Amino acid sequence: MDSLELVQDLIVAGLGVGLLPADEPTGPGARLIPLSDPEVVLRAYAVTRRGRAGWPPLALVLNLLTAGLT
């Protein structure tokens, strides 16, 4: 099961609310309500072991996470 499907199942079961991508199809009992205020911002953190940020696969992910941030 996809994790977004699980989120929807939890919502339909009355166990909370969730944030889903706008283009995510919803199942029976779930609906998307656009968020307009405040603006939605994604905050992500990367915790790495000392000296490992230069490892090529990790460096790629770190660069993608920080792309466009200045």
Beta strands, then each sheet from edge to edge (+ up, - down):
end
